[in-house]
Amino acid sequence: MNEQLIDINDLASILKVPAKTIRNKLSNGTWPILPIKIGKALRWRPSDIDMYLSEQQSHNS
């Protein structure tokens, strides 16, 4: 089953952070969710985002 990949703007909206923050952290190697590169475009799997959010929630509990 193929997942619909998410672009940086949708990711920023989901995580409630500016897209520029994501770009900066990707650039310096500190962004925790690895993207998939399609040509020059970066995309994320919803399952990877869900896993990251679950990990963050368990760390904050």
N, CA, C and O atoms as a GROMACS GRO file, in nm:
protein
  244
    1MET      N    1   0.084  -0.119   0.000
    1MET     CA    2   0.000   0.000   0.000
    1MET      C    3   0.088   0.125   0.000
    1MET      O    4   0.177   0.138   0.083
    2ASN      N    5   0.063   0.215  -0.093
    2ASN     CA    6   0.141   0.337  -0.104
    2ASN      C    7   0.082   0.447  -0.017
    2ASN      O    8  -0.039   0.468  -0.014
    3GLU      N    9   0.170   0.516   0.051
    3GLU     CA   10   0.128   0.630   0.133
    3GLU      C   11   0.137   0.756   0.048
    3GLU      O   12   0.224   0.768  -0.038
    4GLN      N   13   0.047   0.848   0.071
    4GLN     CA   14   0.056   0.979   0.007
    4GLN      C   15   0.165   1.057   0.078
    4GLN      O   16   0.153   1.082   0.198
    5LEU      N   17   0.269   1.096   0.008
    5LEU     CA   18   0.380   1.168   0.071
    5LEU      C   19   0.342   1.313   0.097
    5LEU      O   20   0.260   1.371   0.027
    6ILE      N   21   0.404   1.369   0.200
    6ILE     CA   22   0.373   1.504   0.247
    6ILE      C   23   0.489   1.597   0.213
    6ILE      O   24   0.605   1.561   0.231
    7ASP      N   25   0.456   1.717   0.163
    7ASP     CA   26   0.561   1.813   0.132
    7ASP      C   27   0.596   1.896   0.256
    7ASP      O   28   0.534   1.881   0.362
    8ILE      N   29   0.695   1.981   0.242
    8ILE     CA   30   0.747   2.056   0.357
    8ILE      C   31   0.643   2.151   0.416
    8ILE      O   32   0.640   2.172   0.537
    9ASN      N   33   0.558   2.208   0.332
    9ASN     CA   34   0.456   2.301   0.383
    9ASN      C   35   0.351   2.227   0.466
    9ASN      O   36   0.308   2.276   0.571
   10ASP      N   37   0.311   2.110   0.418
   10ASP     CA   38   0.215   2.030   0.496
   10ASP      C   39   0.279   1.980   0.626
   10ASP      O   40   0.214   1.979   0.731
   11LEU      N   41   0.405   1.940   0.618
   11LEU     CA   42   0.477   1.896   0.738
   11LEU      C   43   0.484   2.010   0.841
   11LEU      O   44   0.459   1.989   0.959
   12ALA      N   45   0.517   2.128   0.794
   12ALA     CA   46   0.525   2.244   0.882
   12ALA      C   47   0.390   2.271   0.949
   12ALA      O   48   0.384   2.303   1.068
   13SER      N   49   0.283   2.257   0.873
   13SER     CA   50   0.149   2.278   0.928
   13SER      C   51   0.115   2.172   1.033
   13SER      O   52   0.060   2.205   1.138
   14ILE      N   53   0.146   2.047   1.004
   14ILE     CA   54   0.117   1.938   1.098
   14ILE      C   55   0.194   1.956   1.229
   14ILE      O   56   0.139   1.939   1.338
   15LEU      N   57   0.322   1.992   1.217
   15LEU     CA   58   0.407   2.004   1.336
   15LEU      C   59   0.401   2.142   1.400
   15LEU      O   60   0.457   2.164   1.507
   16LYS      N   61   0.333   2.235   1.334
   16LYS     CA   62   0.319   2.372   1.385
   16LYS      C   63   0.454   2.440   1.405
   16LYS      O   64   0.480   2.504   1.508
   17VAL      N   65   0.540   2.425   1.304
   17VAL     CA   66   0.669   2.495   1.300
   17VAL      C   67   0.683   2.558   1.161
   17VAL      O   68   0.625   2.508   1.065
   18PRO      N   69   0.757   2.666   1.150
   18PRO     CA   70   0.776   2.726   1.018
   18PRO      C   71   0.856   2.633   0.925
   18PRO      O   72   0.945   2.561   0.969
   19ALA      N   73   0.822   2.636   0.797
   19ALA     CA   74   0.895   2.556   0.698
   19ALA      C   75   1.043   2.594   0.698
   19ALA      O   76   1.129   2.509   0.675
   20LYS      N   77   1.072   2.720   0.724
   20LYS     CA   78   1.211   2.766   0.728
   20LYS      C   79   1.289   2.695   0.839
   20LYS      O   80   1.407   2.663   0.822
   21THR      N   81   1.225   2.670   0.952
   21THR     CA   82   1.289   2.597   1.062
   21THR      C   83   1.325   2.456   1.016
   21THR      O   84   1.434   2.407   1.045
   22ILE      N   85   1.233   2.392   0.946
   22ILE     CA   86   1.260   2.257   0.896
   22ILE      C   87   1.378   2.261   0.799
   22ILE      O   88   1.469   2.178   0.809
   23ARG      N   89   1.377   2.356   0.707
   23ARG     CA   90   1.488   2.368   0.610
   23ARG      C   91   1.621   2.391   0.682
   23ARG      O   92   1.722   2.330   0.647
   24ASN      N   93   1.622   2.480   0.782
   24ASN     CA   94   1.745   2.509   0.854
   24ASN      C   95   1.797   2.386   0.927
   24ASN      O   96   1.917   2.357   0.923
   25LYS      N   97   1.708   2.312   0.992
   25LYS     CA   98   1.750   2.193   1.066
   25LYS      C   99   1.793   2.081   0.971
   25LYS      O  100   1.884   2.005   1.002
   26LEU      N  101   1.728   2.072   0.855
   26LEU     CA  102   1.773   1.974   0.754
   26LEU      C  103   1.914   2.009   0.708
   26LEU      O  104   1.999   1.922   0.691
   27SER      N  105   1.936   2.137   0.687
   27SER     CA  106   2.066   2.185   0.639
   27SER      C  107   2.178   2.156   0.737
   27SER      O  108   2.289   2.120   0.697
   28ASN      N  109   2.151   2.172   0.867
   28ASN     CA  110   2.257   2.149   0.965
   28ASN      C  111   2.255   2.007   1.024
   28ASN      O  112   2.331   1.975   1.115
   29GLY      N  113   2.166   1.923   0.970
   29GLY     CA  114   2.165   1.782   1.009
   29GLY      C  115   2.097   1.750   1.139
   29GLY      O  116   2.120   1.643   1.196
   30THR      N  117   2.012   1.839   1.189
   30THR     CA  118   1.948   1.814   1.318
   30THR      C  119   1.798   1.784   1.307
   30THR      O  120   1.731   1.771   1.409
   31TRP      N  121   1.745   1.774   1.184
   31TRP     CA  122   1.603   1.743   1.169
   31TRP      C  123   1.582   1.595   1.194
   31TRP      O  124   1.649   1.513   1.130
   32PRO      N  125   1.491   1.557   1.285
   32PRO     CA  126   1.479   1.417   1.327
   32PRO      C  127   1.404   1.324   1.231
   32PRO      O  128   1.418   1.202   1.242
   33ILE      N  129   1.326   1.378   1.138
   33ILE     CA  130   1.248   1.292   1.048
   33ILE      C  131   1.313   1.296   0.910
   33ILE      O  132   1.315   1.400   0.844
   34LEU      N  133   1.366   1.182   0.868
   34LEU     CA  134   1.436   1.177   0.739
   34LEU      C  135   1.338   1.191   0.623
   34LEU      O  136   1.235   1.123   0.620
   35PRO      N  137   1.371   1.278   0.527
   35PRO     CA  138   1.285   1.294   0.410
   35PRO      C  139   1.320   1.193   0.301
   35PRO      O  140   1.424   1.129   0.305
   36ILE      N  141   1.230   1.182   0.206
   36ILE     CA  142   1.254   1.107   0.083
   36ILE      C  143   1.281   1.212  -0.023
   36ILE      O  144   1.204   1.308  -0.037
   37LYS      N  145   1.388   1.196  -0.097
   37LYS     CA  146   1.421   1.293  -0.200
   37LYS      C  147   1.370   1.242  -0.335
   37LYS      O  148   1.405   1.132  -0.378
   38ILE      N  149   1.287   1.323  -0.399
   38ILE     CA  150   1.234   1.291  -0.532
   38ILE      C  151   1.279   1.404  -0.623
   38ILE      O  152   1.220   1.512  -0.623
   39GLY      N  153   1.381   1.379  -0.700
   39GLY     CA  154   1.443   1.487  -0.777
   39GLY      C  155   1.504   1.584  -0.677
   39GLY      O  156   1.588   1.546  -0.596
   40LYS      N  157   1.461   1.709  -0.684
   40LYS     CA  158   1.506   1.809  -0.587
   40LYS      C  159   1.407   1.828  -0.474
   40LYS      O  160   1.436   1.899  -0.377
   41ALA      N  161   1.291   1.765  -0.485
   41ALA     CA  162   1.184   1.783  -0.386
   41ALA      C  163   1.204   1.688  -0.268
   41ALA      O  164   1.246   1.573  -0.285
   42LEU      N  165   1.172   1.737  -0.150
   42LEU     CA  166   1.175   1.655  -0.029
   42LEU      C  167   1.032   1.623   0.010
   42LEU      O  168   0.944   1.709   0.008
   43ARG      N  169   1.010   1.497   0.048
   43ARG     CA  170   0.878   1.452   0.091
   43ARG      C  171   0.895   1.364   0.214
   43ARG      O  172   1.001   1.307   0.237
   44TRP      N  173   0.787   1.354   0.293
   44TRP     CA  174   0.789   1.274   0.414
   44TRP      C  175   0.674   1.175   0.413
   44TRP      O  176   0.567   1.204   0.359
   45ARG      N  177   0.696   1.058   0.472
   45ARG     CA  178   0.591   0.957   0.488
   45ARG      C  179   0.508   0.993   0.610
   45ARG      O  180   0.563   1.023   0.716
   46PRO      N  181   0.375   0.988   0.598
   46PRO     CA  182   0.290   1.012   0.715
   46PRO      C  183   0.321   0.916   0.830
   46PRO      O  184   0.314   0.956   0.946
   47SER      N  185   0.356   0.793   0.800
   47SER     CA  186   0.387   0.696   0.906
   47SER      C  187   0.511   0.738   0.985
   47SER      O  188   0.517   0.717   1.106
   48ASP      N  189   0.611   0.798   0.916
   48ASP     CA  190   0.730   0.847   0.986
   48ASP      C  191   0.696   0.964   1.077
   48ASP      O  192   0.749   0.977   1.187
   49ILE      N  193   0.606   1.050   1.031
   49ILE     CA  194   0.563   1.164   1.111
   49ILE      C  195   0.486   1.117   1.233
   49ILE      O  196   0.507   1.165   1.344
   50ASP      N  197   0.395   1.021   1.212
   50ASP     CA  198   0.318   0.965   1.324
   50ASP      C  199   0.410   0.903   1.428
   50ASP      O  200   0.390   0.920   1.548
   51MET      N  201   0.512   0.829   1.382
   51MET     CA  202   0.606   0.766   1.474
   51MET      C  203   0.682   0.871   1.553
   51MET      O  204   0.702   0.856   1.674
   52TYR      N  205   0.726   0.978   1.487
   52TYR     CA  206   0.797   1.086   1.555
   52TYR      C  207   0.708   1.151   1.660
   52TYR      O  208   0.751   1.176   1.773
   53LEU      N  209   0.582   1.180   1.623
   53LEU     CA  210   0.490   1.243   1.718
   53LEU      C  211   0.462   1.152   1.838
   53LEU      O  212   0.452   1.199   1.951
   54SER      N  213   0.451   1.023   1.814
   54SER     CA  214   0.430   0.928   1.923
   54SER      C  215   0.549   0.926   2.017
   54SER      O  216   0.533   0.923   2.139
   55GLU      N  217   0.670   0.927   1.960
   55GLU     CA  218   0.791   0.929   2.042
   55GLU      C  219   0.798   1.055   2.126
   55GLU      O  220   0.834   1.051   2.244
   56GLN      N  221   0.762   1.169   2.065
   56GLN     CA  222   0.765   1.296   2.138
   56GLN      C  223   0.663   1.296   2.251
   56GLN      O  224   0.690   1.348   2.359
   57GLN      N  225   0.547   1.239   2.225
   57GLN     CA  226   0.443   1.235   2.327
   57GLN      C  227   0.486   1.146   2.444
   57GLN      O  228   0.460   1.180   2.560
   58SER      N  229   0.550   1.034   2.415
   58SER     CA  230   0.594   0.944   2.523
   58SER      C  231   0.710   1.005   2.602
   58SER      O  232   0.724   0.978   2.721
   59HIS      N  233   0.793   1.087   2.538
   59HIS     CA  234   0.904   1.154   2.608
   59HIS      C  235   0.853   1.265   2.697
   59HIS      O  236   0.914   1.297   2.799
   60ASN      N  237   0.741   1.325   2.658
   60ASN     CA  238   0.685   1.436   2.735
   60ASN      C  239   0.592   1.391   2.847
   60ASN      O  240   0.547   1.472   2.928
   61SER      N  241   0.562   1.263   2.851
   61SER     CA  242   0.470   1.211   2.955
   61SER      C  243   0.542   1.178   3.082
   61SER      O  244   0.481   1.133   3.178
   0.00000   0.00000   0.00000
